[in-house]
Amino acid sequence: MLINFLKVVTFIKSGSKKKKITKADRLKQMQEEEEKRQKEEEEARVKYEKEEMERLEIQRIENEKLRKLEAKDLERRNEELEELYLLEACFPEAEKLKRDDRFLSQWKHYIQCDGTPDPSIAQEINTFITLWKEETNETLEEVIEKSKLVLNLIEKLKLILLETPPYDLQGKNIIQYQGSILELQELLHLKFNRATEILLRQASTLADLDSGNMEKVIRDENVTLYIWANLKKNPRHRSIRFSETQTGFEIPRILATSDIALRLLHTHYDHVTPLSPVLTPSQEHISVVTDFVKEEAKSVQAAVSKDLQEENKQQENESNSVHEEETKTEEQGDVEEQMCPVQEEPETTKYEMEMKLLSETVSAAQELLLENAFEKPDFLEEDEVDLCQFTTLGGVYHLDILELPPQCKPMKGWIIVEILKEGLQKYTYPPETEEDLETENVFPPIEVMLEVHENVIFFENPMVARWDAEGKHWKTDGISNVSYKSKERLITFNLETFCPVTLIQDAHINMPYQSWELIPLDVNKVLLTVTTVFTELQIQIKENLCMLASIKVNNKKHSSILEEKWMTPVSFIIALKKAGLNIFPTGHSHLYVVINHKHPSVEVKAYRQMALLSSAFAFCWSKWNTACDSKKVIFQVREHLLKEEPIQNPNWTLLMFSGDRAQSLKINESSDAFSEVLKEETEFHSTLYHMVKDFASQEAMREVRHSNCQFVDSVCHMLLSTRLLSYS
């Protein structure tokens, strides 16, 4: 303690001996610090000015470079667009081939003479309907067999409406086709009712020996029919299970003791949901474009014909002068030589006008696919299913409680049966009279167990909807205790009253997409891969056909009957939608999905030019596509020649396209921030074709120029239908 005290005293004494800083020294020190600060500020200012001058000089050089590149792009713009126009002639050429195919199909049907009607000809389809109405006493097996032809006719009419471009469809034809579809649908269901009545009349002769009731199951590729007739009226027989199936009912006591029959007609198609509209407001745009091009074509043709008339007059004068000087033989030879180009020119001009008109209308039709052609309903009833947001899957289950008709009775070698004039009658459950509804538990809901169609994929538990015949829409009320077993593909629910029911799923469950890729596989053949949250679809495209190559659900291989089946693009899209694999947005999908909206005209131009290049170049999604505005799209591209070995980590080029300008970006997918800075040693171009031409091989560009027109058109149609640049 004493030692520490001595140390402190010693420290104080030694400190007191230090020299004190004078005022002059303090001022001098402050002056030195101020001079040092000023010097540092001056150095910093000089350095900043130097850096700023260097930056401005670099920016000036860059701006001058960009100005020169923009001037160069503008200078060659017309030339590049003319070359692109020649390449895009494949689209009207493909449309002409599709028209020829439609005419050829009609001709083949005409010369085939197999007795089946051409559904597009009103007289033939009306005759078919009338003759079938006159046929009576058809069994269920006969109706099911005839239904194959009827369903084929309905599908043909639907394909005509979907595959025929809007500018080739007349309003009266649309009304005719839709009317024929509705007539065939109604008649087919009527035939099933009549055949059911014929079967139920002989229910007593088909009764099961054990239960004493009739049970029958008829399976076909398009329908599955379950019928149960309550002949014994045993109050303890309330659990109905159709043999070798999971389908059945739990009925209340009052039905178990009633003179009824239960019918479940599972149609694998949907003839209940109203037909989608074909005529849309957007078609006005097409008619305007068509009328404009027609008028332009007429004016050009008039000018050409006027020039030809003047040339003819001049040639006549020349031929007259030649006639005076030369012989008749020489005169004929000269006239032939002069007239040949005159005869060829009108045909060439006419063809050019036709192709120009077709090219404009095809472009307008392609843009129509991306427009909001359908409006969301302004008003929906309570519990009504919004068919813009949801879609029916797996067909329709027609559930009916029927009054058991009088049974056949054998008498002295004859079969006597009472035929009711009113035909097959439905049993009302629960009754509509108030007297029968005094006790709540008298008419409890009916438990229904249904097998889900094996070829339909549900990514979430399906919802059940019933058909409201009065409102003509699907509703979700009156259904309770829904339970779904995905492994057994069995759905169970309680239904207050029997009516058509269906299973529904969100139509946009696979949107937006997580990624996509388009890679050449062979000559005029590509593979389109679309990855969503639940699935990965691989689609092959060749010529005018598409095929589902593979499906992965939750990263596991999934088998489908659609695999390895080549179909036209429209038929292929319909088949995928029916299977629950919907990756095709509609005009109202943006209301239900958060999308990366892109301007329709920019998208159309991008898809058309991507399709032109798809035979030799691979395309891939880019995360930066969401960073640019709606008038620009960004994606990755690289040359992909078929003879090359697969590359583990290929080098992709990042392109930005605005519809009238394409450029290569300096950034890549691993960059930290988005920038539109032009990549070094690259230029602006007016088209994607000329952009990739800067870094592509001659062989790749040669393959592009020799691509099949139908192949290019099919790739473009699939890109337009999936809208990869807006929905990923």
GUMIFI-299843 format. One line per field, with one value per residue (C-alpha): x negated, y, z negated. Coordinates in nm, 2 decimals. Each point is the difference from the previous one (the first is absolute). Example, Ala and Ser with C-alpha at 12.3 -4.5 7.8 and 13.67 -1.06 7.14 Angstrom:
<atoms>
X: (-1.23,-0.14)
Y: (-0.45,0.34)
Z: (-0.78,0.07)
</atoms>
This chain:
<atoms>
X: (0.00,-0.28,-0.20,0.30,0.04,-0.37,0.04,0.29,-0.18,-0.31,0.22,0.16,-0.34,-0.15,0.31,-0.03,-0.35,0.13,-0.01,0.33,0.12,0.00,0.27,-0.24,-0.07,0.37,0.06,-0.28,0.13,0.35,-0.15,-0.19,0.31,0.20,-0.26,-0.01,0.38,0.01,-0.27,0.19,0.32,-0.18,-0.15,0.35,0.15,-0.26,0.04,0.39,-0.03,-0.24,0.22,0.31,-0.17,-0.10,0.35,0.15,-0.24,0.08,0.37,-0.05,-0.19,0.28,0.27,-0.18,-0.04,0.37,0.10,-0.21,0.15,0.35,-0.06,-0.14,0.30,0.24,-0.19,0.04,0.34,0.20,-0.23,0.02,0.38,0.03,-0.21,0.21,0.32,-0.13,-0.08,0.34,0.17,-0.01,0.31,0.24,-0.15,0.08,0.35,0.05,-0.11,0.25,0.28,-0.10,0.00,0.36,0.12,-0.18,0.16,0.34,-0.07,-0.13,0.32,0.21,-0.16,-0.02,0.38,0.01,0.34,-0.12,0.11,-0.23,0.09,-0.10,0.28,0.34,0.20,-0.20,-0.01,0.37,0.09,-0.22,0.17,0.35,-0.06,-0.15,0.30,0.23,-0.19,0.16,-0.05,-0.38,-0.18,-0.27,-0.27,0.13,0.02,-0.35,-0.13,0.18,-0.13,-0.35,0.11,0.20,-0.29,-0.23,0.24,0.01,-0.38,-0.03,0.24,-0.19,-0.33,0.14,0.09,-0.34,-0.23,0.16,-0.14,0.25,-0.03,0.11,0.30,0.34,0.25,0.27,-0.24,-0.09,0.37,0.06,-0.29,0.08,0.37,-0.10,-0.22,0.28,0.25,-0.24,-0.07,0.37,0.09,-0.28,0.12,0.36,-0.11,-0.17,0.33,0.21,-0.25,0.00,0.38,-0.01,-0.25,0.19,0.32,-0.17,-0.17,0.19,-0.14,-0.36,0.02,-0.29,0.06,-0.15,0.15,0.30,-0.07,-0.14,-0.35,-0.17,-0.33,-0.09,-0.34,-0.12,-0.29,0.24,0.26,0.04,0.36,0.11,0.37,0.16,0.37,0.17,0.22,0.00,0.05,-0.19,-0.04,-0.32,-0.16,-0.12,-0.36,-0.05,-0.33,-0.04,-0.20,-0.37,0.01,-0.03,0.30,0.32,0.26,0.12,0.38,0.25,0.27,0.27,-0.18,-0.08,0.37,0.11,0.07,-0.31,-0.31,-0.33,-0.20,-0.36,-0.09,-0.37,-0.07,-0.37,0.09,0.18,0.32,0.15,-0.22,0.11,-0.21,-0.27,0.07,-0.17,0.08,-0.20,-0.03,-0.36,0.10,0.10,-0.37,-0.05,0.28,-0.15,-0.34,0.15,0.21,-0.29,-0.23,0.28,0.04,-0.37,-0.01,0.28,-0.17,-0.33,0.18,0.18,-0.33,-0.15,0.29,-0.02,-0.37,0.07,0.27,-0.25,-0.26,0.25,0.08,-0.37,-0.06,0.29,-0.14,-0.34,0.14,0.19,-0.33,-0.17,0.28,-0.07,-0.36,-0.02,0.17,0.29,-0.21,-0.26,0.29,0.15,-0.34,-0.06,0.35,-0.05,-0.33,0.16,0.32,-0.17,-0.11,0.34,0.17,-0.23,-0.01,0.37,-0.03,-0.31,0.16,0.32,-0.20,-0.20,0.32,0.16,-0.31,-0.02,0.37,-0.04,-0.32,0.18,0.30,-0.22,-0.19,0.33,0.13,-0.32,0.03,0.36,-0.13,-0.17,0.29,0.26,0.26,0.23,0.13,0.04,0.37,0.10,0.24,-0.01,0.26,-0.08,-0.20,-0.01,-0.32,-0.19,-0.09,-0.26,-0.20,0.09,0.04,0.19,-0.21,0.07,0.34,0.34,0.18,0.37,0.17,0.36,0.27,0.25,0.35,-0.01,0.22,0.25,-0.18,0.03,0.23,-0.01,0.35,0.08,-0.32,0.03,-0.19,0.25,-0.13,0.19,-0.17,0.06,0.09,-0.21,-0.31,-0.27,0.08,-0.24,0.08,0.01,-0.23,0.06,0.37,0.09,0.32,-0.02,0.20,-0.27,-0.27,0.14,-0.27,-0.36,-0.15,0.24,-0.19,-0.37,-0.28,-0.11,-0.36,-0.17,-0.32,-0.15,-0.31,-0.21,-0.09,-0.34,-0.13,0.05,-0.26,0.11,-0.28,0.22,0.30,0.28,0.31,0.35,0.26,0.36,0.19,0.27,0.25,0.19,-0.30,-0.19,-0.32,-0.21,0.05,-0.17,0.29,0.19,-0.32,-0.17,-0.25,-0.23,-0.29,-0.26,-0.24,-0.26,-0.16,0.34,0.12,0.33,0.20,0.29,0.25,0.36,0.25,0.34,0.16,-0.11,-0.11,-0.30,-0.32,-0.36,-0.34,-0.17,-0.35,-0.16,-0.08,-0.31,-0.15,-0.31,-0.04,-0.23,-0.27,-0.33,-0.21,0.00,-0.23,0.02,-0.27,-0.04,0.01,-0.02,0.06,0.33,0.05,-0.03,0.06,0.19,-0.04,0.23,-0.06,0.27,0.04,0.15,-0.11,-0.25,0.14,-0.21,0.16,-0.14,0.10,-0.06,0.16,0.37,0.01,-0.07,-0.06,-0.02,-0.35,0.00,0.16,-0.15,0.23,-0.17,-0.34,0.12,0.07,0.37,0.16,0.28,0.19,-0.08,-0.37,-0.14,0.32,-0.05,0.28,0.06,-0.07,0.37,0.09,-0.31,0.09,0.35,-0.13,-0.24,0.27,0.24,-0.28,-0.04,-0.33,0.10,-0.29,0.20,0.12,0.31,0.10,0.12,-0.28,-0.19,0.29,-0.09,-0.37,-0.28,-0.17,-0.29,0.21,-0.15,0.15,0.19,-0.17,-0.35,0.08,0.14,-0.31,-0.22,0.17,0.01,-0.37,-0.09,0.20,-0.20,-0.33,0.11,-0.14,-0.36,0.01,0.10,0.20,0.04,0.17,-0.19,0.06,-0.06,0.32,0.19,-0.23,0.06,0.32,0.30,-0.12,-0.31,-0.07,-0.33,-0.10,-0.31,-0.11,-0.28,-0.09,0.09,-0.10,0.11,-0.34,-0.16,-0.07,0.22,-0.16,0.01,-0.01,0.09,-0.06,0.32,0.04,0.24,0.22,0.24,0.27,0.26,0.17,-0.20,-0.34,-0.21,-0.32,-0.24,-0.04,-0.32,0.14,0.06,0.22,-0.25,-0.03,0.09,0.22,0.19,-0.14,0.09,-0.36,-0.09,-0.25,-0.35,-0.06,0.36,0.25,0.37,0.22,0.37,0.07,-0.11,-0.10,-0.27,-0.10,-0.09,-0.15,-0.28,-0.13,0.14,-0.17,0.09,0.13,0.24,0.14,0.03,0.22,0.22,0.06,0.09,0.24,0.34,0.28,0.24,-0.26,-0.06,0.37,0.06,-0.29,0.14,0.36,-0.13,-0.20,0.31,0.22,-0.23,-0.11,-0.33,-0.13,0.29,0.09,-0.35)
Y: (0.00,0.24,-0.10,0.09,0.34,0.08,-0.09,0.24,0.29,-0.07,0.01,0.33,0.16,-0.11,0.13,0.34,0.03,-0.01,0.32,0.17,0.08,0.37,0.19,0.06,-0.37,-0.08,0.26,-0.14,-0.35,0.10,0.18,-0.31,-0.21,0.25,0.00,-0.38,-0.01,0.25,-0.19,-0.32,0.17,0.14,-0.34,-0.16,0.28,-0.05,-0.38,0.03,0.24,-0.23,-0.30,0.19,0.11,-0.35,-0.12,0.26,-0.09,-0.37,0.09,0.22,-0.27,-0.25,0.23,0.07,-0.37,-0.06,0.28,-0.16,-0.34,0.14,0.18,-0.31,-0.20,0.26,0.00,-0.37,-0.03,-0.02,-0.26,-0.22,0.03,-0.09,-0.31,-0.09,0.05,-0.25,-0.25,0.05,-0.09,-0.35,0.09,0.08,-0.29,-0.23,0.14,-0.08,-0.36,-0.02,0.12,-0.25,-0.27,0.10,-0.01,-0.33,-0.15,0.10,-0.15,-0.33,-0.03,0.07,-0.27,-0.25,-0.04,-0.19,0.13,0.23,0.36,0.30,0.21,0.32,-0.04,0.09,-0.23,-0.31,0.05,0.09,-0.32,-0.20,0.15,-0.05,-0.37,-0.08,0.16,-0.24,-0.30,-0.16,-0.29,0.03,-0.18,0.17,-0.20,0.13,0.36,-0.02,-0.13,0.27,0.26,-0.05,0.14,0.28,0.10,0.00,0.23,0.24,0.00,0.08,0.30,0.13,-0.04,0.19,0.29,-0.01,-0.07,0.23,0.35,0.27,0.17,-0.32,-0.06,0.16,0.08,-0.22,-0.30,0.05,0.00,-0.31,-0.20,0.09,-0.08,-0.35,-0.06,0.07,-0.21,-0.30,0.04,0.02,-0.29,-0.22,0.05,-0.06,-0.34,-0.10,0.08,-0.21,-0.29,0.01,-0.02,-0.31,-0.16,0.08,-0.15,-0.34,0.06,-0.29,-0.25,0.13,-0.01,-0.12,-0.34,0.11,0.35,-0.03,0.34,0.08,0.13,0.07,0.17,0.08,0.14,0.17,0.23,0.30,-0.09,-0.22,-0.08,-0.13,-0.10,-0.14,-0.09,-0.04,-0.30,-0.15,0.33,-0.13,0.28,-0.15,0.00,0.36,-0.04,-0.05,-0.10,-0.08,-0.32,0.03,0.38,0.25,0.18,-0.01,0.18,0.01,0.07,0.10,-0.24,0.17,-0.07,-0.36,-0.07,0.19,-0.13,0.17,-0.05,0.18,0.08,0.14,0.09,0.11,0.17,0.05,0.32,0.31,0.07,0.20,0.31,0.26,0.04,0.26,0.31,0.01,0.36,0.25,0.38,-0.04,-0.13,0.36,0.07,-0.29,0.13,0.35,-0.13,-0.23,0.28,0.24,-0.25,-0.09,0.37,0.04,-0.31,0.13,0.33,-0.17,-0.24,0.30,0.18,-0.32,-0.06,0.36,-0.03,-0.33,0.17,0.27,-0.26,-0.19,0.31,0.07,-0.35,0.01,0.31,-0.16,-0.32,0.21,0.17,-0.33,-0.14,0.26,-0.08,-0.38,-0.31,-0.16,-0.28,0.24,0.21,-0.29,-0.09,0.36,0.02,-0.33,0.13,0.33,-0.16,-0.26,0.24,0.17,-0.33,-0.10,0.33,0.00,-0.35,0.10,0.32,-0.18,-0.26,0.27,0.18,-0.32,-0.08,0.35,-0.01,-0.35,0.11,0.30,-0.21,-0.28,0.26,0.15,-0.35,-0.07,0.32,-0.09,-0.30,0.23,0.25,0.00,-0.16,-0.11,0.21,-0.12,-0.02,0.31,-0.19,-0.35,-0.16,-0.12,-0.33,0.03,-0.14,0.26,-0.19,0.27,-0.11,-0.37,-0.29,-0.32,-0.32,-0.37,0.05,0.02,-0.24,0.00,-0.12,-0.08,-0.16,-0.15,-0.14,-0.37,-0.06,-0.29,-0.33,-0.25,-0.29,-0.34,-0.12,-0.30,0.02,0.38,0.28,0.27,0.34,0.32,0.29,0.34,0.28,0.25,-0.23,-0.02,0.22,0.14,-0.06,0.33,-0.01,0.16,0.07,0.37,-0.01,0.15,-0.29,-0.25,0.24,0.04,-0.23,0.10,-0.34,-0.17,0.10,0.01,0.06,-0.30,-0.11,-0.05,-0.18,0.07,-0.13,0.28,-0.03,-0.18,0.23,0.33,0.16,0.19,0.20,0.09,-0.17,0.05,0.21,-0.14,0.21,-0.07,0.11,0.26,-0.06,0.32,0.23,-0.20,0.00,-0.21,0.06,-0.13,0.02,-0.30,-0.21,-0.09,-0.23,-0.01,-0.25,-0.10,-0.29,0.07,-0.35,-0.18,0.29,-0.01,0.31,-0.02,0.27,0.06,0.13,0.15,-0.09,-0.20,0.20,0.02,0.06,0.06,0.05,0.33,0.13,0.35,0.04,0.20,-0.23,-0.04,0.37,0.19,-0.23,-0.03,-0.03,-0.11,-0.11,-0.06,-0.22,-0.14,-0.39,-0.07,0.15,0.20,-0.15,0.16,-0.07,0.25,-0.05,0.19,-0.03,0.09,-0.03,-0.35,-0.14,0.00,-0.05,-0.08,0.06,-0.10,0.20,-0.10,0.13,0.05,-0.24,0.00,-0.28,-0.04,-0.14,-0.04,0.12,0.04,0.06,0.11,-0.10,-0.36,-0.15,-0.02,-0.21,0.13,-0.14,0.32,-0.09,-0.09,0.12,0.25,0.26,0.33,0.30,0.08,-0.37,-0.03,0.30,-0.13,-0.34,0.14,0.22,-0.30,-0.19,0.28,0.12,0.35,0.23,0.21,0.33,0.16,0.36,0.03,-0.20,0.32,0.07,-0.31,-0.03,0.25,0.03,0.19,0.18,0.07,0.20,-0.23,0.14,-0.05,-0.35,-0.09,0.13,-0.18,-0.34,0.03,0.06,-0.26,-0.25,0.10,-0.06,-0.31,-0.26,0.11,0.20,-0.09,0.25,0.01,0.21,0.28,0.14,0.35,-0.02,0.12,0.30,0.17,0.19,-0.14,0.11,-0.21,-0.37,-0.17,-0.36,-0.21,-0.14,-0.21,-0.18,-0.37,-0.21,-0.36,-0.15,0.16,-0.20,0.10,0.28,-0.03,0.38,0.17,0.37,0.19,0.35,0.23,0.18,0.29,0.06,0.28,-0.10,0.23,-0.02,-0.29,0.02,-0.21,0.09,0.03,-0.17,-0.37,-0.22,0.02,0.38,0.18,0.27,0.07,0.22,0.07,0.08,-0.14,-0.28,0.10,-0.04,-0.05,0.20,0.08,-0.18,0.04,-0.38,-0.30,-0.17,0.26,0.02,-0.37,0.02,0.21,-0.29,-0.31,-0.23,-0.01,-0.36,0.11,0.28,-0.23,-0.24,0.29,0.11,-0.35,-0.07,-0.16,0.26,-0.23,-0.07,0.37,0.07,-0.28,0.12,0.35,-0.12,-0.19,0.31,0.22,-0.25,-0.03,0.37,-0.09,0.35,0.13,-0.30,-0.10)
Z: (0.00,-0.09,0.31,0.23,-0.18,0.07,0.37,0.03,-0.16,0.21,0.32,-0.10,-0.07,0.33,0.19,-0.16,0.14,0.37,0.20,0.04,0.37,0.07,0.19,0.28,0.03,0.00,0.28,0.20,-0.03,0.10,0.30,0.11,-0.03,0.20,0.28,0.00,0.02,0.29,0.18,-0.04,0.12,0.30,0.08,-0.04,0.22,0.27,-0.02,0.02,0.30,0.17,-0.06,0.10,0.32,0.07,-0.08,0.23,0.27,-0.03,0.00,0.30,0.18,-0.10,0.11,0.33,0.04,-0.07,0.23,0.28,-0.08,0.00,0.33,0.15,-0.13,0.15,0.33,0.05,-0.17,0.33,0.14,-0.31,-0.01,0.36,-0.05,-0.31,0.20,0.26,-0.28,-0.17,0.33,-0.15,-0.22,0.29,0.19,-0.30,-0.01,0.37,-0.07,-0.29,0.22,0.27,-0.27,-0.10,0.36,0.05,-0.31,0.13,0.34,-0.15,-0.21,0.31,0.21,-0.29,0.00,-0.33,-0.10,-0.27,0.03,0.05,-0.31,0.17,0.26,-0.16,0.22,-0.08,-0.37,-0.02,0.19,-0.23,-0.31,0.14,0.10,-0.34,-0.18,0.19,-0.13,-0.31,-0.23,0.00,-0.28,-0.21,0.18,0.34,-0.13,-0.14,0.33,0.20,-0.25,0.14,0.33,-0.16,-0.22,0.30,0.19,-0.30,-0.03,0.37,-0.03,-0.30,0.18,0.30,-0.24,-0.17,0.30,0.26,-0.03,-0.10,0.34,0.17,-0.22,0.08,-0.27,0.16,0.01,-0.37,-0.09,0.21,-0.15,-0.36,0.07,0.14,-0.30,-0.25,0.20,0.00,-0.37,-0.10,0.23,-0.13,-0.36,0.10,0.16,-0.33,-0.19,0.24,0.00,-0.38,0.00,0.22,-0.23,-0.32,0.15,-0.02,-0.33,-0.17,0.26,-0.07,-0.38,-0.21,-0.17,-0.33,-0.05,0.22,0.15,0.34,0.04,0.33,0.10,0.37,0.07,0.32,0.10,-0.01,-0.27,-0.31,-0.09,-0.35,-0.05,-0.32,-0.02,-0.34,0.05,-0.35,-0.19,-0.30,-0.25,-0.13,0.35,-0.01,0.10,0.38,0.15,0.36,0.05,0.07,-0.05,-0.28,0.13,-0.22,-0.21,-0.35,0.03,-0.27,-0.12,0.20,0.32,-0.10,-0.03,0.32,0.35,0.15,0.21,-0.04,0.31,0.02,0.35,0.00,0.33,0.05,0.19,-0.11,0.19,-0.29,-0.02,0.25,0.31,-0.01,0.22,0.33,0.11,-0.20,0.01,0.10,0.34,0.09,0.01,0.24,0.23,-0.01,0.10,0.27,0.15,0.00,0.17,0.25,0.09,0.04,0.21,0.22,0.05,0.09,0.24,0.16,0.05,0.14,0.24,0.12,0.07,0.18,0.22,0.09,0.08,0.21,0.20,0.05,0.11,0.24,0.16,0.02,0.15,0.26,0.11,0.01,0.21,0.27,0.03,-0.07,0.11,-0.18,-0.14,-0.15,-0.14,-0.19,-0.14,-0.12,-0.15,-0.20,-0.13,-0.11,-0.15,-0.22,-0.28,0.01,-0.06,-0.28,-0.19,-0.11,-0.15,-0.19,-0.12,-0.10,-0.19,-0.18,-0.10,-0.12,-0.21,-0.14,-0.10,-0.16,-0.18,-0.16,-0.10,-0.14,-0.21,-0.13,-0.09,-0.19,-0.19,-0.08,-0.20,-0.24,-0.04,-0.27,0.23,-0.29,-0.28,-0.36,-0.10,-0.19,-0.22,-0.14,-0.22,-0.34,0.02,0.38,0.15,0.20,0.32,0.08,-0.30,-0.03,0.25,-0.01,0.01,0.05,0.17,-0.16,-0.24,0.08,-0.32,0.03,-0.23,0.24,-0.05,0.08,0.31,0.02,0.04,0.28,-0.08,0.18,0.09,0.22,0.19,0.04,-0.17,-0.11,-0.11,-0.08,0.18,-0.17,0.24,-0.20,0.02,-0.26,-0.30,-0.26,-0.37,-0.19,-0.31,-0.23,0.08,0.07,-0.21,-0.35,-0.16,0.07,-0.14,-0.35,-0.14,0.08,-0.02,0.24,0.31,-0.10,0.26,0.21,-0.03,0.34,0.07,0.35,0.18,0.15,0.37,0.02,0.27,-0.18,-0.23,-0.31,-0.15,-0.30,-0.15,0.25,-0.08,0.07,0.18,0.09,0.31,-0.06,0.28,-0.06,-0.01,0.26,-0.20,-0.24,-0.38,-0.31,-0.24,-0.11,-0.02,-0.33,-0.17,0.31,-0.05,0.27,-0.01,0.26,0.01,0.04,0.23,-0.20,-0.10,-0.25,-0.08,-0.11,0.25,-0.10,0.33,0.30,0.30,0.24,-0.19,0.11,-0.15,0.04,-0.03,0.02,0.37,-0.09,-0.25,0.22,0.06,-0.01,0.13,-0.18,0.31,0.37,0.27,0.37,0.16,0.35,0.01,0.37,0.34,-0.04,-0.35,-0.34,-0.37,-0.21,-0.38,-0.24,-0.37,-0.25,-0.38,0.03,0.34,0.28,0.35,0.30,0.34,0.33,0.31,0.36,0.33,-0.09,-0.29,-0.38,-0.24,-0.38,-0.05,-0.38,-0.33,-0.34,-0.30,-0.31,0.16,0.07,0.34,0.07,0.28,0.22,0.30,0.18,0.02,0.34,0.18,0.27,0.04,0.17,-0.23,-0.07,-0.07,-0.22,-0.21,-0.05,-0.10,-0.26,-0.15,-0.03,-0.18,-0.26,0.15,0.08,0.09,0.24,-0.13,0.14,0.04,-0.36,-0.17,-0.10,-0.24,-0.21,0.04,-0.09,0.33,0.16,0.24,0.34,0.29,0.24,0.31,-0.15,-0.10,0.34,0.18,-0.25,0.04,0.38,0.02,-0.26,0.20,0.32,-0.18,-0.20,0.25,-0.08,-0.33,-0.35,-0.22,-0.38,-0.26,-0.18,-0.35,0.14,0.21,-0.31,-0.05,0.33,0.09,0.18,0.35,-0.02,-0.04,-0.11,0.06,0.06,0.33,0.14,0.32,-0.02,0.30,0.00,0.08,-0.30,-0.32,-0.30,-0.21,-0.37,-0.08,0.33,0.05,0.04,0.15,-0.17,0.25,-0.06,0.27,0.02,0.32,0.22,-0.16,-0.12,-0.20,-0.20,-0.36,-0.20,-0.31,-0.03,-0.23,-0.29,0.00,-0.31,0.15,0.32,0.27,0.36,0.09,0.34,0.01,0.12,0.37,0.09,0.19,0.01,0.25,0.10,-0.02,-0.20,0.32,0.08,-0.37,-0.02,0.34,-0.14,-0.21,0.18,0.25,0.36,-0.04,-0.27,0.21,0.30,-0.21,-0.11,0.36,0.10,-0.29,0.09,0.00,-0.19,-0.26,-0.06,-0.02,-0.25,-0.23,0.02,-0.08,-0.31,-0.12,0.05,-0.18,-0.31,-0.01,-0.16,-0.01,-0.21,-0.21,-0.13)
</atoms>
